[in-house]
């Protein structure tokens, strides 16, 4: 899966979980500061990523992600 395809999938997942317009989700948007994602939101995003990409995401590492670019990098490191 290309970097852009991964980003688009994550954009959709995050928009649904955070109940925001996908247009607001750029690669550099800070999920915590700008969109007020809390630890529960990040855990939900991690679980959705595991389901969608059929891989295991380390929850501690996922909790450290700040931007969508960080989450894309996390997924690519895990093999997506």
Long-range contacts (C-beta under 8 A, 24 or more apart in sequence): 1-53, 1-80, 3-72, 3-76, 6-53, 6-72, 6-75, 6-76, 6-80, 7-68, 7-72, 9-52, 9-53, 10-49, 10-68, 10-71, 10-72, 10-75, 11-68, 13-45, 13-48, 13-49, 13-52, 14-45, 14-68, 14-71, 16-48, 17-41, 17-44, 17-45, 17-48, 25-68, 26-68, 27-67, 27-68, 27-69, 27-72, 28-67, 28-68, 28-69, 29-67, 29-68, 30-66, 30-67, 31-65, 31-66, 31-67, 31-68, 31-71, 32-66, 33-66, 39-63, 45-71, 49-75, 49-80, 53-78, 53-80, 55-79, 55-80
